[in-house]
Amino acid sequence: MKTALVTGASSGIGKAIASALLKEGMTVIGLCRSVDQLPDGVKPLACDLRDESAIKVAFESLKELDILVNSAGLAYLSRICDGNPSDWEEMWRVNVHALGLCSQLSLAHFPESGGHILNLSSMSGHRVPPTGGFYASTKFAVRAVSEALRAELKNSGKKTRISCLSPGFVDTPLLDKYFAGREEQLAETRANIDMLTPEAIADAALHILTSPASVEINDVLLRSADQAI
């Protein structure tokens, strides 16, 4: 039985992925702050991903691990020209720094045959939308971190696979935070776009994570059929 660690497993995409991996028969550990909101059957591992020392302590408690899903993320609408730098720092710490650190620490727990790391990026990591702001830069960084780690592992003969999943609009609580103060625009978006569901993203994640060991899916881009950009 494989063991998977999912960050941000208490809501949205992370919660859906954790549930899908449980149904696949895996042991699933949910690393998050709101452990009371984890799906039934997911083992809780309380951790604030903004705290580097807390991440290190959390990983010290782990034994063998086969899969890491870096799903936790923050999305604030914070522009470069006049955004709040504290929002930038918080997004960077969770979306990039914590993702990289969790990836690094997971390597010591993978088997000799290699593990699998799946990073949740975004379509905002492939193009910058009009309201991209600093959030888009963190998702471009996720792709860079993922590719850098993949190359490092290959150059050292390690078999761990690195994948990304880059969705467009997904109807999750993260979207409500991103559109904070622009509720009318969010309502219009929901009315005009049949947005992706967390379960649709979980299906794509399951496809990546259950692919044959000889296959490394590096990135999957997916949008609602109604989304233009």
Secondary structure as UniProt FT lines:
FT   STRAND          3..7
FT   TURN            8..10
FT   HELIX           12..23
FT   TURN            24..25
FT   STRAND          27..32
FT   HELIX           35..37
FT   TURN            40..41
FT   STRAND          43..46
FT   TURN            49..50
FT   HELIX           52..60
FT   STRAND          67..70
FT   TURN            80..82
FT   HELIX           85..92
FT   HELIX           93..98
FT   HELIX           99..106
FT   HELIX           107..109
FT   TURN            112..113
FT   STRAND          116..120
FT   HELIX           123..125
FT   TURN            130..131
FT   HELIX           133..155
FT   TURN            156..157
FT   STRAND          161..167
FT   HELIX           173..178
FT   TURN            179..181
FT   HELIX           183..192
FT   HELIX           198..209
FT   TURN            213..214
FT   STRAND          219..222
FT   TURN            225..226
//
